[in-house]
């Protein structure tokens, strides 16, 4: 009995130490999300500054998804074959340089180039999440991955909330400079702990990292992330199109609520379902409510933009949708054997999920104005497929 208590105390002490090491990593994820989605409520202002169309500005938001698609597997390979700290250090530096460069960009091409540099941080920072959870928090993958994904979305929420306030209260310059300052703080904080990140599994073979069953998880990633970014990105524009007063402020509020819900859902629900061994119940519950809420969101945003109803549906879709997303990401870890493979598996998941982020907002976003019934139909069909697939996700090793 005494030995068991001592073992439990030792494990708790180890986890406590690991949480202190992972905190700067989580802050880096926060700053990446903040720098990414502060652009959403600034879309009309950026259209004026850069003299560009709606689709072109939405591309600046979606570029994070494109870069994840292009570099995601490379990032997973780097973190597995070299070290986690190698990937994270490059991520922190790229984020700061890219976000700072956006501040001083006066034309579309320059802004896009620095946006690409900043977005390199996204795949490099997300790639090691599976490896970190498996090496430092064994058997708590849903909890650690849920918190990590949740903090990224909390950052996106704060970006959407703060963007309109900085724009109206100060100016566009400070709206873009603020995330660069936070990225610098993240870089400095990470430098103090990065030397203690795990290296014991570097160089492992990645053979066996892919299993056919992962494709189910990939579709969940695509369906949730693509439509979360889509609706966050078009909120202000759709409200302006419907002649809603204070459309810019409300658009930022709605996007912020979606990503606040996403962050809280990912942080709260997966640990609860994991703790009580009800992961399969979690898959079903989150999928059902996510489908109902996104359907209501699409219909009301398109045909009857009541800000109160939209606020509720945006938050609800974020809360349950991203909980499902993070649980589906943790589920791919169940297909592999060691931390190196886990990191690469979550990288594959992120790559496929961000195919949706890369393409859906850019191509489907304008359709909500030009052919709204078609856009709503596509949304409902895509999310219904995710609902069905969620019942068949892998819940055990």
Secondary structure, DSSP 4 states (H G I P E B T S, - for coil): -HHHHHHHHHHHHHHHHHHHHHHHHHHHHHHHHHHHHTTGGGHHHHHHHHT--HHHHHHHHHHHHHHHHHHHHHHHHHHHHS-HHHHHHHHHHHHHHHHHHHHT--SHHHHHHHHHHHHHHHHHHHHTHHHHHHHHSTT-HHHHHHHHHHHHHHHHHHHHHHHHHHHHHT-HHHHHHHHHHHHHHHHHHHHHHGGGS--TTTT---TT---TTHHHHHHHHHHHHHHHHHHHHHHHHHHHHTT-TTHHHHHHHHHHHHHHHHHHHHHHHHHHHHHTT-HHHHHHHHHHHHHHHHHHHHHHHHH---HHHHHHHHHHHHHHHHHHHHHHHHHHHTT-SSHHHHHHHHHHHHHHHHHHHHHHHHHHTTHHHHSHHHHHHHHHHHHHHHHHHHTT-----
